[in-house]
Amino acid sequence: MWKLILLALIIWLGFYIFKRNLSNFKAPKTDENMASNDAIEDMVQCATCAVHLPRSEAFLVGGIFYCSQSHIKRK
Ligand SMILES: [Zn+2]
């Protein structure tokens, strides 16, 4: 009986250490991802051809993004 409890304890300890190492390993990774996300510019979609492009390169007309002047829908 004691062997079983000891075995369960060892397994639990193993999982505990594994989970702790995993979260320690993940923590800097998520920080890195957040930092790189900040560096990446917002992508917007052209309303005419649905192409994705950086916000700074897009034409914003009436709250709608377009990839080029020729794609701006004229009313
Ligand atoms: Zn377009």
N, CA, C, O and the ligand as a Tripos MOL2 file, in Angstrom:
@<TRIPOS>MOLECULE
protein
  301   299    76     0     0
PROTEIN
NO_CHARGES

@<TRIPOS>ATOM
      1 N           0.8290   -1.2160    0.0000 N.3       1 MET1
      2 CA          0.0000    0.0000    0.0000 C.3       1 MET1
      3 C           0.8580    1.2580    0.0000 C.2       1 MET1
      4 O           0.5830    2.2070   -0.7350 O.2       1 MET1
      5 N           1.9020    1.2580    0.8330 N.am      2 TRP2
      6 CA          2.7700    2.4410    0.9190 C.3       2 TRP2
      7 C           3.5190    2.6850   -0.3860 C.2       2 TRP2
      8 O           3.8060    3.8160   -0.7780 O.2       2 TRP2
      9 N           3.8200    1.5630   -1.0380 N.am      3 LYS3
     10 CA          4.5220    1.6660   -2.3260 C.3       3 LYS3
     11 C           3.6670    2.4380   -3.3380 C.2       3 LYS3
     12 O           4.1700    3.2490   -4.1160 O.2       3 LYS3
     13 N           2.3480    2.1580   -3.3010 N.am      4 LEU4
     14 CA          1.4100    2.7950   -4.2370 C.3       4 LEU4
     15 C           1.3340    4.2970   -3.9760 C.2       4 LEU4
     16 O           1.3510    5.1070   -4.9030 O.2       4 LEU4
     17 N           1.2520    4.6480   -2.6920 N.am      5 ILE5
     18 CA          1.1850    6.0650   -2.3050 C.3       5 ILE5
     19 C           2.4750    6.7850   -2.7050 C.2       5 ILE5
     20 O           2.4520    7.9060   -3.2120 O.2       5 ILE5
     21 N           3.5960    6.1100   -2.4610 N.am      6 LEU6
     22 CA          4.9010    6.6730   -2.8110 C.3       6 LEU6
     23 C           5.0100    6.8690   -4.3220 C.2       6 LEU6
     24 O           5.5320    7.8760   -4.8000 O.2       6 LEU6
     25 N           4.5070    5.8830   -5.0590 N.am      7 LEU7
     26 CA          4.5340    5.9470   -6.5200 C.3       7 LEU7
     27 C           3.6720    7.1140   -7.0220 C.2       7 LEU7
     28 O           4.0700    7.8630   -7.9140 O.2       7 LEU7
     29 N           2.4730    7.2470   -6.4180 N.am      8 ALA8
     30 CA          1.5680    8.3430   -6.7890 C.3       8 ALA8
     31 C           2.2130    9.6850   -6.4840 C.2       8 ALA8
     32 O           2.0860   10.6350   -7.2570 O.2       8 ALA8
     33 N           2.9060    9.7580   -5.3540 N.am      9 LEU9
     34 CA          3.5760   10.9950   -4.9370 C.3       9 LEU9
     35 C           4.6880   11.3670   -5.9250 C.2       9 LEU9
     36 O           4.8600   12.5310   -6.2880 O.2       9 LEU9
     37 N           5.4310   10.3430   -6.3440 N.am     10 ILE10
     38 CA          6.5310   10.5640   -7.2980 C.3      10 ILE10
     39 C           5.9720   11.0490   -8.6430 C.2      10 ILE10
     40 O           6.5160   11.9600   -9.2660 O.2      10 ILE10
     41 N           4.8820   10.4210   -9.0680 N.am     11 ILE11
     42 CA          4.2550   10.8120  -10.3450 C.3      11 ILE11
     43 C           3.7350   12.2500  -10.2480 C.2      11 ILE11
     44 O           3.9230   13.0530  -11.1620 O.2      11 ILE11
     45 N           3.0720   12.5630   -9.1140 N.am     12 TRP12
     46 CA          2.5300   13.9170   -8.9170 C.3      12 TRP12
     47 C           3.6520   14.9510   -8.9020 C.2      12 TRP12
     48 O           3.5400   16.0300   -9.4820 O.2      12 TRP12
     49 N           4.7380   14.5850   -8.2180 N.am     13 LEU13
     50 CA          5.8980   15.4830   -8.1280 C.3      13 LEU13
     51 C           6.5120   15.7000   -9.5080 C.2      13 LEU13
     52 O           6.9230   16.8020   -9.8710 O.2      13 LEU13
     53 N           6.5560   14.6080  -10.2560 N.am     14 GLY14
     54 CA          7.0800   14.6780  -11.6240 C.3      14 GLY14
     55 C           6.2570   15.6230  -12.4870 C.2      14 GLY14
     56 O           6.8060   16.4490  -13.2160 O.2      14 GLY14
     57 N           4.9270   15.4950  -12.3980 N.am     15 PHE15
     58 CA          4.0370   16.3660  -13.1500 C.3      15 PHE15
     59 C           4.1600   17.8180  -12.6820 C.2      15 PHE15
     60 O           4.1400   18.7510  -13.4850 O.2      15 PHE15
     61 N           4.2870   17.9840  -11.3680 N.am     16 TYR16
     62 CA          4.3960   19.3260  -10.7880 C.3      16 TYR16
     63 C           5.6420   20.0310  -11.3160 C.2      16 TYR16
     64 O           5.5820   21.1880  -11.7320 O.2      16 TYR16
     65 N           6.7730   19.3220  -11.2940 N.am     17 ILE17
     66 CA          8.0370   19.8930  -11.7810 C.3      17 ILE17
     67 C           7.9600   20.1440  -13.2820 C.2      17 ILE17
     68 O           8.4360   21.1630  -13.7830 O.2      17 ILE17
     69 N           7.3500   19.1910  -13.9900 N.am     18 PHE18
     70 CA          7.2060   19.3090  -15.4410 C.3      18 PHE18
     71 C           6.3740   20.5460  -15.8040 C.2      18 PHE18
     72 O           6.7310   21.3150  -16.6970 O.2      18 PHE18
     73 N           5.2520   20.7160  -15.0860 N.am     19 LYS19
     74 CA          4.3650   21.8530  -15.3460 C.3      19 LYS19
     75 C           5.0480   23.1740  -15.0290 C.2      19 LYS19
     76 O           4.8940   24.1650  -15.7430 O.2      19 LYS19
     77 N           5.8290   23.1610  -13.9040 N.am     20 ARG20
     78 CA          6.5330   24.3750  -13.4960 C.3      20 ARG20
     79 C           7.5890   24.7620  -14.5320 C.2      20 ARG20
     80 O           7.7340   25.9320  -14.8870 O.2      20 ARG20
     81 N           8.3160   23.7580  -15.0050 N.am     21 ASN21
     82 CA          9.3350   24.0050  -16.0320 C.3      21 ASN21
     83 C           8.6970   24.4950  -17.3260 C.2      21 ASN21
     84 O           9.2320   25.3580  -18.0220 O.2      21 ASN21
     85 N           7.5330   23.9160  -17.6260 N.am     22 LEU22
     86 CA          6.8240   24.2870  -18.8460 C.3      22 LEU22
     87 C           6.3720   25.7420  -18.7790 C.2      22 LEU22
     88 O           6.5240   26.4790  -19.7530 O.2      22 LEU22
     89 N           5.8160   26.1680  -17.6380 N.am     23 SER23
     90 CA          5.3560   27.5460  -17.5020 C.3      23 SER23
     91 C           6.5350   28.5150  -17.4730 C.2      23 SER23
     92 O           6.4400   29.6310  -17.9820 O.2      23 SER23
     93 N           7.6610   28.0780  -16.8670 N.am     24 ASN24
     94 CA          8.8690   28.9100  -16.8710 C.3      24 ASN24
     95 C           9.4080   29.0620  -18.2790 C.2      24 ASN24
     96 O           9.9060   30.1160  -18.6740 O.2      24 ASN24
     97 N           9.2900   27.9690  -19.0250 N.am     25 PHE25
     98 CA          9.7770   27.9680  -20.3980 C.3      25 PHE25
     99 C           8.8920   28.8450  -21.2790 C.2      25 PHE25
    100 O           9.3720   29.5180  -22.1920 O.2      25 PHE25
    101 N           7.5970   28.8260  -20.9890 N.am     26 LYS26
    102 CA          6.6320   29.5640  -21.8060 C.3      26 LYS26
    103 C           6.6600   31.0670  -21.5270 C.2      26 LYS26
    104 O           6.4470   31.8770  -22.4290 O.2      26 LYS26
    105 N           6.9240   31.4310  -20.2740 N.am     27 ALA27
    106 CA          6.8160   32.8370  -19.8640 C.3      27 ALA27
    107 C           7.6510   33.7850  -20.7200 C.2      27 ALA27
    108 O           7.1160   34.7800  -21.2110 O.2      27 ALA27
    109 N           8.9380   33.5160  -20.9180 N.am     28 PRO28
    110 CA          9.7120   34.4440  -21.7450 C.3      28 PRO28
    111 C           9.2760   34.4320  -23.2070 C.2      28 PRO28
    112 O           9.3960   35.4270  -23.9220 O.2      28 PRO28
    113 N           8.7620   33.2690  -23.6300 N.am     29 LYS29
    114 CA          8.3070   33.1550  -25.0260 C.3      29 LYS29
    115 C           7.1270   34.0780  -25.2980 C.2      29 LYS29
    116 O           7.0820   34.7420  -26.3340 O.2      29 LYS29
    117 N           6.1640   34.1230  -24.3640 N.am     30 THR30
    118 CA          4.9920   34.9600  -24.5670 C.3      30 THR30
    119 C           5.3750   36.4360  -24.5360 C.2      30 THR30
    120 O           4.8050   37.2450  -25.2680 O.2      30 THR30
    121 N           6.3480   36.7870  -23.6820 N.am     31 ASP31
    122 CA          6.8360   38.1650  -23.6480 C.3      31 ASP31
    123 C           7.4340   38.5410  -24.9960 C.2      31 ASP31
    124 O           7.2300   39.6420  -25.5070 O.2      31 ASP31
    125 N           8.1750   37.5960  -25.5540 N.am     32 GLU32
    126 CA          8.8090   37.8230  -26.8520 C.3      32 GLU32
    127 C           7.7480   38.0190  -27.9340 C.2      32 GLU32
    128 O           7.8620   38.8910  -28.7950 O.2      32 GLU32
    129 N           6.7070   37.1750  -27.8630 N.am     33 ASN33
    130 CA          5.6310   37.2740  -28.8430 C.3      33 ASN33
    131 C           4.9200   38.6130  -28.7420 C.2      33 ASN33
    132 O           4.5770   39.2300  -29.7510 O.2      33 ASN33
    133 N           4.7050   39.0520  -27.5060 N.am     34 MET34
    134 CA          4.0340   40.3350  -27.2970 C.3      34 MET34
    135 C           4.8770   41.4740  -27.8510 C.2      34 MET34
    136 O           4.3580   42.4120  -28.4570 O.2      34 MET34
    137 N           6.1990   41.3780  -27.6330 N.am     35 ALA35
    138 CA          7.1020   42.4170  -28.1090 C.3      35 ALA35
    139 C           7.1130   42.4490  -29.6330 C.2      35 ALA35
    140 O           7.1100   43.5190  -30.2420 O.2      35 ALA35
    141 N           7.1250   41.2610  -30.2430 N.am     36 SER36
    142 CA          7.1570   41.2090  -31.7050 C.3      36 SER36
    143 C           5.8180   41.6610  -32.2820 C.2      36 SER36
    144 O           5.7710   42.2390  -33.3680 O.2      36 SER36
    145 N           4.7300   41.3990  -31.5570 N.am     37 ASN37
    146 CA          3.4240   41.8590  -32.0170 C.3      37 ASN37
    147 C           3.3470   43.3800  -32.0220 C.2      37 ASN37
    148 O           2.7150   43.9790  -32.8920 O.2      37 ASN37
    149 N           3.9940   43.9870  -31.0490 N.am     38 ASP38
    150 CA          4.0300   45.4450  -30.9960 C.3      38 ASP38
    151 C           4.8070   46.0040  -32.1740 C.2      38 ASP38
    152 O           4.4730   47.0580  -32.7160 O.2      38 ASP38
    153 N           5.8670   45.2700  -32.5670 N.am     39 ALA39
    154 CA          6.7170   45.7260  -33.6590 C.3      39 ALA39
    155 C           6.0110   45.5730  -35.0100 C.2      39 ALA39
    156 O           6.2210   46.3720  -35.9220 O.2      39 ALA39
    157 N           5.1730   44.5400  -35.1280 N.am     40 ILE40
    158 CA          4.4640   44.3000  -36.3920 C.3      40 ILE40
    159 C           3.3370   45.3160  -36.5250 C.2      40 ILE40
    160 O           2.5590   45.5400  -35.5980 O.2      40 ILE40
    161 N           3.2760   45.9110  -37.6820 N.am     41 GLU41
    162 CA          2.2620   46.9240  -37.9400 C.3      41 GLU41
    163 C           0.8980   46.2680  -38.1260 C.2      41 GLU41
    164 O           0.8110   45.1210  -38.5640 O.2      41 GLU41
    165 N          -0.1460   46.9840  -37.8000 N.am     42 ASP42
    166 CA         -1.5020   46.4760  -38.0000 C.3      42 ASP42
    167 C          -1.7450   46.2310  -39.4810 C.2      42 ASP42
    168 O          -1.3900   47.0490  -40.3300 O.2      42 ASP42
    169 N          -2.3530   45.0970  -39.7710 N.am     43 MET43
    170 CA         -2.6790   44.7760  -41.1540 C.3      43 MET43
    171 C          -4.1520   45.1010  -41.3880 C.2      43 MET43
    172 O          -5.0100   44.8120  -40.5540 O.2      43 MET43
    173 N          -4.4170   45.6980  -42.5200 N.am     44 VAL44
    174 CA         -5.7980   46.0240  -42.8840 C.3      44 VAL44
    175 C          -6.1170   45.3460  -44.2170 C.2      44 VAL44
    176 O          -5.2210   44.9510  -44.9640 O.2      44 VAL44
    177 N          -7.3970   45.2250  -44.4900 N.am     45 GLN45
    178 CA         -7.8340   44.5250  -45.6940 C.3      45 GLN45
    179 C          -8.4840   45.5090  -46.6580 C.2      45 GLN45
    180 O          -9.3000   46.3440  -46.2680 O.2      45 GLN45
    181 N          -8.1080   45.3920  -47.9000 N.am     46 CYS46
    182 CA         -8.7150   46.2220  -48.9420 C.3      46 CYS46
    183 C         -10.1690   45.7920  -49.1310 C.2      46 CYS46
    184 O         -10.4590   44.6000  -49.2380 O.2      46 CYS46
    185 N         -11.0750   46.7600  -49.1720 N.am     47 ALA47
    186 CA        -12.5000   46.4550  -49.3030 C.3      47 ALA47
    187 C         -12.8420   45.9870  -50.7130 C.2      47 ALA47
    188 O         -13.8800   45.3590  -50.9200 O.2      47 ALA47
    189 N         -11.9920   46.2820  -51.6700 N.am     48 THR48
    190 CA        -12.2740   45.9300  -53.0750 C.3      48 THR48
    191 C         -11.7110   44.5560  -53.4400 C.2      48 THR48
    192 O         -12.4390   43.7050  -53.9490 O.2      48 THR48
    193 N         -10.4020   44.3340  -53.1800 N.am     49 CYS49
    194 CA         -9.7760   43.0860  -53.6200 C.3      49 CYS49
    195 C          -9.4210   42.1650  -52.4500 C.2      49 CYS49
    196 O          -8.9060   41.0700  -52.6740 O.2      49 CYS49
    197 N          -9.6830   42.5810  -51.2110 N.am     50 ALA50
    198 CA         -9.4990   41.7680  -50.0000 C.3      50 ALA50
    199 C          -8.0320   41.4550  -49.6950 C.2      50 ALA50
    200 O          -7.7490   40.5570  -48.9020 O.2      50 ALA50
    201 N          -7.1100   42.1710  -50.3020 N.am     51 VAL51
    202 CA         -5.6920   41.9660  -50.0390 C.3      51 VAL51
    203 C          -5.3390   42.6260  -48.7000 C.2      51 VAL51
    204 O          -5.8790   43.6760  -48.3510 O.2      51 VAL51
    205 N          -4.4150   41.9840  -47.9530 N.am     52 HIS52
    206 CA         -3.9790   42.5430  -46.6800 C.3      52 HIS52
    207 C          -2.7150   43.3720  -46.8870 C.2      52 HIS52
    208 O          -1.8070   42.9680  -47.6130 O.2      52 HIS52
    209 N          -2.6700   44.5220  -46.2460 N.am     53 LEU53
    210 CA         -1.5100   45.3920  -46.3600 C.3      53 LEU53
    211 C          -1.3380   46.1850  -45.0680 C.2      53 LEU53
    212 O          -2.2930   46.3490  -44.3090 O.2      53 LEU53
    213 N          -0.1130   46.6820  -44.8120 N.am     54 PRO54
    214 CA          0.1010   47.4700  -43.5980 C.3      54 PRO54
    215 C          -0.7700   48.7240  -43.5950 C.2      54 PRO54
    216 O          -1.0330   49.3240  -44.6370 O.2      54 PRO54
    217 N          -1.2020   49.0970  -42.4070 N.am     55 ARG55
    218 CA         -2.1030   50.2300  -42.2620 C.3      55 ARG55
    219 C          -1.5230   51.5060  -42.8790 C.2      55 ARG55
    220 O          -2.2500   52.3150  -43.4560 O.2      55 ARG55
    221 N          -0.1850   51.6730  -42.7480 N.am     56 SER56
    222 CA          0.4470   52.9060  -43.2380 C.3      56 SER56
    223 C           0.4280   52.9900  -44.7660 C.2      56 SER56
    224 O           0.5260   54.0740  -45.3410 O.2      56 SER56
    225 N           0.3000   51.8200  -45.4190 N.am     57 GLU57
    226 CA          0.3030   51.8020  -46.8900 C.3      57 GLU57
    227 C          -1.1160   51.8350  -47.4620 C.2      57 GLU57
    228 O          -1.3080   51.9630  -48.6710 O.2      57 GLU57
    229 N          -2.0970   51.7170  -46.5770 N.am     58 ALA58
    230 CA         -3.4780   51.6500  -47.0400 C.3      58 ALA58
    231 C          -4.0650   53.0490  -47.1960 C.2      58 ALA58
    232 O          -3.6290   54.0050  -46.5550 O.2      58 ALA58
    233 N          -5.0580   53.1380  -48.0600 N.am     59 PHE59
    234 CA         -5.8050   54.3840  -48.2290 C.3      59 PHE59
    235 C          -7.0840   54.2600  -47.4090 C.2      59 PHE59
    236 O          -7.8730   53.3370  -47.6090 O.2      59 PHE59
    237 N          -7.2770   55.1830  -46.5000 N.am     60 LEU60
    238 CA         -8.4560   55.1590  -45.6370 C.3      60 LEU60
    239 C          -9.4600   56.1860  -46.1410 C.2      60 LEU60
    240 O          -9.2100   57.3910  -46.1130 O.2      60 LEU60
    241 N         -10.5980   55.6830  -46.6010 N.am     61 VAL61
    242 CA        -11.6550   56.5550  -47.1260 C.3      61 VAL61
    243 C         -12.9500   56.1890  -46.4290 C.2      61 VAL61
    244 O         -13.4580   55.0790  -46.5850 O.2      61 VAL61
    245 N         -13.4740   57.1150  -45.6670 N.am     62 GLY62
    246 CA        -14.7400   56.8990  -44.9730 C.3      62 GLY62
    247 C         -14.7010   55.7200  -44.0220 C.2      62 GLY62
    248 O         -15.6980   55.0140  -43.8750 O.2      62 GLY62
    249 N         -13.5640   55.4940  -43.3710 N.am     63 GLY63
    250 CA        -13.4150   54.4160  -42.4120 C.3      63 GLY63
    251 C         -13.1910   53.0550  -43.0520 C.2      63 GLY63
    252 O         -13.1530   52.0420  -42.3530 O.2      63 GLY63
    253 N         -13.0410   53.0180  -44.3840 N.am     64 ILE64
    254 CA        -12.8100   51.7600  -45.1120 C.3      64 ILE64
    255 C         -11.4230   51.8260  -45.7500 C.2      64 ILE64
    256 O         -11.0310   52.8460  -46.3180 O.2      64 ILE64
    257 N         -10.6860   50.7100  -45.6430 N.am     65 PHE65
    258 CA         -9.3170   50.6610  -46.1650 C.3      65 PHE65
    259 C          -9.3130   50.1340  -47.6080 C.2      65 PHE65
    260 O         -10.0790   49.2440  -47.9790 O.2      65 PHE65
    261 N          -8.4110   50.7290  -48.4020 N.am     66 TYR66
    262 CA         -8.2110   50.2760  -49.7810 C.3      66 TYR66
    263 C          -6.7250   50.1510  -50.0330 C.2      66 TYR66
    264 O          -5.9370   50.8860  -49.4370 O.2      66 TYR66
    265 N          -6.3180   49.2250  -50.9130 N.am     67 CYS67
    266 CA         -4.9070   48.9800  -51.1700 C.3      67 CYS67
    267 C          -4.3270   50.0180  -52.1240 C.2      67 CYS67
    268 O          -3.1350   50.3170  -52.0620 O.2      67 CYS67
    269 N          -5.1440   50.5600  -52.9910 N.am     68 SER68
    270 CA         -4.6460   51.5470  -53.9510 C.3      68 SER68
    271 C          -5.7610   52.5420  -54.2560 C.2      68 SER68
    272 O          -6.9260   52.3150  -53.9310 O.2      68 SER68
    273 N          -5.3790   53.6370  -54.8810 N.am     69 GLN69
    274 CA         -6.3670   54.6740  -55.1930 C.3      69 GLN69
    275 C          -7.3930   54.1670  -56.2110 C.2      69 GLN69
    276 O          -8.5540   54.5750  -56.2050 O.2      69 GLN69
    277 N          -6.9340   53.2710  -57.0790 N.am     70 SER70
    278 CA         -7.8630   52.7580  -58.1150 C.3      70 SER70
    279 C          -8.9230   51.8390  -57.5170 C.2      70 SER70
    280 O          -9.9640   51.6080  -58.1320 O.2      70 SER70
    281 N          -8.6590   51.3080  -56.3070 N.am     71 HIS71
    282 CA         -9.6260   50.4050  -55.6700 C.3      71 HIS71
    283 C         -10.6310   51.1420  -54.7900 C.2      71 HIS71
    284 O         -11.5850   50.5480  -54.2870 O.2      71 HIS71
    285 N         -10.4060   52.4360  -54.6130 N.am     72 ILE72
    286 CA        -11.3630   53.2070  -53.7980 C.3      72 ILE72
    287 C         -12.6830   53.2960  -54.5610 C.2      72 ILE72
    288 O         -12.7620   53.8000  -55.6810 O.2      72 ILE72
    289 N         -13.7030   52.7830  -53.9000 N.am     73 LYS73
    290 CA        -15.0230   52.7660  -54.5590 C.3      73 LYS73
    291 C         -15.5800   54.1900  -54.6500 C.2      73 LYS73
    292 O         -15.6670   54.9170  -53.6600 O.2      73 LYS73
    293 N         -15.9300   54.5340  -55.8100 N.am     74 ARG74
    294 CA        -16.5060   55.8700  -56.0130 C.3      74 ARG74
    295 C         -18.0300   55.7440  -56.0330 C.2      74 ARG74
    296 O         -18.6040   54.8360  -56.6340 O.2      74 ARG74
    297 N         -18.6420   56.6880  -55.3550 N.am     75 LYS75
    298 CA        -20.1100   56.6290  -55.2580 C.3      75 LYS75
    299 C         -20.7370   57.4510  -56.3820 C.2      75 LYS75
    300 O         -21.9610   57.5320  -56.4800 O.2      75 LYS75
    301 ZN         -7.4480   46.4120  -53.4350 Zn       76 ZN76
@<TRIPOS>BOND
     1     1     2 1
     2     2     3 1
     3     3     4 2
     4     3     5 am
     5     5     6 1
     6     6     7 1
     7     7     8 2
     8     7     9 am
     9     9    10 1
    10    10    11 1
    11    11    12 2
    12    11    13 am
    13    13    14 1
    14    14    15 1
    15    15    16 2
    16    15    17 am
    17    17    18 1
    18    18    19 1
    19    19    20 2
    20    19    21 am
    21    21    22 1
    22    22    23 1
    23    23    24 2
    24    23    25 am
    25    25    26 1
    26    26    27 1
    27    27    28 2
    28    27    29 am
    29    29    30 1
    30    30    31 1
    31    31    32 2
    32    31    33 am
    33    33    34 1
    34    34    35 1
    35    35    36 2
    36    35    37 am
    37    37    38 1
    38    38    39 1
    39    39    40 2
    40    39    41 am
    41    41    42 1
    42    42    43 1
    43    43    44 2
    44    43    45 am
    45    45    46 1
    46    46    47 1
    47    47    48 2
    48    47    49 am
    49    49    50 1
    50    50    51 1
    51    51    52 2
    52    51    53 am
    53    53    54 1
    54    54    55 1
    55    55    56 2
    56    55    57 am
    57    57    58 1
    58    58    59 1
    59    59    60 2
    60    59    61 am
    61    61    62 1
    62    62    63 1
    63    63    64 2
    64    63    65 am
    65    65    66 1
    66    66    67 1
    67    67    68 2
    68    67    69 am
    69    69    70 1
    70    70    71 1
    71    71    72 2
    72    71    73 am
    73    73    74 1
    74    74    75 1
    75    75    76 2
    76    75    77 am
    77    77    78 1
    78    78    79 1
    79    79    80 2
    80    79    81 am
    81    81    82 1
    82    82    83 1
    83    83    84 2
    84    83    85 am
    85    85    86 1
    86    86    87 1
    87    87    88 2
    88    87    89 am
    89    89    90 1
    90    90    91 1
    91    91    92 2
    92    91    93 am
    93    93    94 1
    94    94    95 1
    95    95    96 2
    96    95    97 am
    97    97    98 1
    98    98    99 1
    99    99   100 2
   100    99   101 am
   101   101   102 1
   102   102   103 1
   103   103   104 2
   104   103   105 am
   105   105   106 1
   106   106   107 1
   107   107   108 2
   108   107   109 am
   109   109   110 1
   110   110   111 1
   111   111   112 2
   112   111   113 am
   113   113   114 1
   114   114   115 1
   115   115   116 2
   116   115   117 am
   117   117   118 1
   118   118   119 1
   119   119   120 2
   120   119   121 am
   121   121   122 1
   122   122   123 1
   123   123   124 2
   124   123   125 am
   125   125   126 1
   126   126   127 1
   127   127   128 2
   128   127   129 am
   129   129   130 1
   130   130   131 1
   131   131   132 2
   132   131   133 am
   133   133   134 1
   134   134   135 1
   135   135   136 2
   136   135   137 am
   137   137   138 1
   138   138   139 1
   139   139   140 2
   140   139   141 am
   141   141   142 1
   142   142   143 1
   143   143   144 2
   144   143   145 am
   145   145   146 1
   146   146   147 1
   147   147   148 2
   148   147   149 am
   149   149   150 1
   150   150   151 1
   151   151   152 2
   152   151   153 am
   153   153   154 1
   154   154   155 1
   155   155   156 2
   156   155   157 am
   157   157   158 1
   158   158   159 1
   159   159   160 2
   160   159   161 am
   161   161   162 1
   162   162   163 1
   163   163   164 2
   164   163   165 am
   165   165   166 1
   166   166   167 1
   167   167   168 2
   168   167   169 am
   169   169   170 1
   170   170   171 1
   171   171   172 2
   172   171   173 am
   173   173   174 1
   174   174   175 1
   175   175   176 2
   176   175   177 am
   177   177   178 1
   178   178   179 1
   179   179   180 2
   180   179   181 am
   181   181   182 1
   182   182   183 1
   183   183   184 2
   184   183   185 am
   185   185   186 1
   186   186   187 1
   187   187   188 2
   188   187   189 am
   189   189   190 1
   190   190   191 1
   191   191   192 2
   192   191   193 am
   193   193   194 1
   194   194   195 1
   195   195   196 2
   196   195   197 am
   197   197   198 1
   198   198   199 1
   199   199   200 2
   200   199   201 am
   201   201   202 1
   202   202   203 1
   203   203   204 2
   204   203   205 am
   205   205   206 1
   206   206   207 1
   207   207   208 2
   208   207   209 am
   209   209   210 1
   210   210   211 1
   211   211   212 2
   212   211   213 am
   213   213   214 1
   214   214   215 1
   215   215   216 2
   216   215   217 am
   217   217   218 1
   218   218   219 1
   219   219   220 2
   220   219   221 am
   221   221   222 1
   222   222   223 1
   223   223   224 2
   224   223   225 am
   225   225   226 1
   226   226   227 1
   227   227   228 2
   228   227   229 am
   229   229   230 1
   230   230   231 1
   231   231   232 2
   232   231   233 am
   233   233   234 1
   234   234   235 1
   235   235   236 2
   236   235   237 am
   237   237   238 1
   238   238   239 1
   239   239   240 2
   240   239   241 am
   241   241   242 1
   242   242   243 1
   243   243   244 2
   244   243   245 am
   245   245   246 1
   246   246   247 1
   247   247   248 2
   248   247   249 am
   249   249   250 1
   250   250   251 1
   251   251   252 2
   252   251   253 am
   253   253   254 1
   254   254   255 1
   255   255   256 2
   256   255   257 am
   257   257   258 1
   258   258   259 1
   259   259   260 2
   260   259   261 am
   261   261   262 1
   262   262   263 1
   263   263   264 2
   264   263   265 am
   265   265   266 1
   266   266   267 1
   267   267   268 2
   268   267   269 am
   269   269   270 1
   270   270   271 1
   271   271   272 2
   272   271   273 am
   273   273   274 1
   274   274   275 1
   275   275   276 2
   276   275   277 am
   277   277   278 1
   278   278   279 1
   279   279   280 2
   280   279   281 am
   281   281   282 1
   282   282   283 1
   283   283   284 2
   284   283   285 am
   285   285   286 1
   286   286   287 1
   287   287   288 2
   288   287   289 am
   289   289   290 1
   290   290   291 1
   291   291   292 2
   292   291   293 am
   293   293   294 1
   294   294   295 1
   295   295   296 2
   296   295   297 am
   297   297   298 1
   298   298   299 1
   299   299   300 2
@<TRIPOS>SUBSTRUCTURE
     1 MET1         2 RESIDUE 1 A MET
     2 TRP2         6 RESIDUE 1 A TRP
     3 LYS3        10 RESIDUE 1 A LYS
     4 LEU4        14 RESIDUE 1 A LEU
     5 ILE5        18 RESIDUE 1 A ILE
     6 LEU6        22 RESIDUE 1 A LEU
     7 LEU7        26 RESIDUE 1 A LEU
     8 ALA8        30 RESIDUE 1 A ALA
     9 LEU9        34 RESIDUE 1 A LEU
    10 ILE10       38 RESIDUE 1 A ILE
    11 ILE11       42 RESIDUE 1 A ILE
    12 TRP12       46 RESIDUE 1 A TRP
    13 LEU13       50 RESIDUE 1 A LEU
    14 GLY14       54 RESIDUE 1 A GLY
    15 PHE15       58 RESIDUE 1 A PHE
    16 TYR16       62 RESIDUE 1 A TYR
    17 ILE17       66 RESIDUE 1 A ILE
    18 PHE18       70 RESIDUE 1 A PHE
    19 LYS19       74 RESIDUE 1 A LYS
    20 ARG20       78 RESIDUE 1 A ARG
    21 ASN21       82 RESIDUE 1 A ASN
    22 LEU22       86 RESIDUE 1 A LEU
    23 SER23       90 RESIDUE 1 A SER
    24 ASN24       94 RESIDUE 1 A ASN
    25 PHE25       98 RESIDUE 1 A PHE
    26 LYS26      102 RESIDUE 1 A LYS
    27 ALA27      106 RESIDUE 1 A ALA
    28 PRO28      110 RESIDUE 1 A PRO
    29 LYS29      114 RESIDUE 1 A LYS
    30 THR30      118 RESIDUE 1 A THR
    31 ASP31      122 RESIDUE 1 A ASP
    32 GLU32      126 RESIDUE 1 A GLU
    33 ASN33      130 RESIDUE 1 A ASN
    34 MET34      134 RESIDUE 1 A MET
    35 ALA35      138 RESIDUE 1 A ALA
    36 SER36      142 RESIDUE 1 A SER
    37 ASN37      146 RESIDUE 1 A ASN
    38 ASP38      150 RESIDUE 1 A ASP
    39 ALA39      154 RESIDUE 1 A ALA
    40 ILE40      158 RESIDUE 1 A ILE
    41 GLU41      162 RESIDUE 1 A GLU
    42 ASP42      166 RESIDUE 1 A ASP
    43 MET43      170 RESIDUE 1 A MET
    44 VAL44      174 RESIDUE 1 A VAL
    45 GLN45      178 RESIDUE 1 A GLN
    46 CYS46      182 RESIDUE 1 A CYS
    47 ALA47      186 RESIDUE 1 A ALA
    48 THR48      190 RESIDUE 1 A THR
    49 CYS49      194 RESIDUE 1 A CYS
    50 ALA50      198 RESIDUE 1 A ALA
    51 VAL51      202 RESIDUE 1 A VAL
    52 HIS52      206 RESIDUE 1 A HIS
    53 LEU53      210 RESIDUE 1 A LEU
    54 PRO54      214 RESIDUE 1 A PRO
    55 ARG55      218 RESIDUE 1 A ARG
    56 SER56      222 RESIDUE 1 A SER
    57 GLU57      226 RESIDUE 1 A GLU
    58 ALA58      230 RESIDUE 1 A ALA
    59 PHE59      234 RESIDUE 1 A PHE
    60 LEU60      238 RESIDUE 1 A LEU
    61 VAL61      242 RESIDUE 1 A VAL
    62 GLY62      246 RESIDUE 1 A GLY
    63 GLY63      250 RESIDUE 1 A GLY
    64 ILE64      254 RESIDUE 1 A ILE
    65 PHE65      258 RESIDUE 1 A PHE
    66 TYR66      262 RESIDUE 1 A TYR
    67 CYS67      266 RESIDUE 1 A CYS
    68 SER68      270 RESIDUE 1 A SER
    69 GLN69      274 RESIDUE 1 A GLN
    70 SER70      278 RESIDUE 1 A SER
    71 HIS71      282 RESIDUE 1 A HIS
    72 ILE72      286 RESIDUE 1 A ILE
    73 LYS73      290 RESIDUE 1 A LYS
    74 ARG74      294 RESIDUE 1 A ARG
    75 LYS75      298 RESIDUE 1 A LYS
    76 ZN76       301 GROUP 0 **** ****
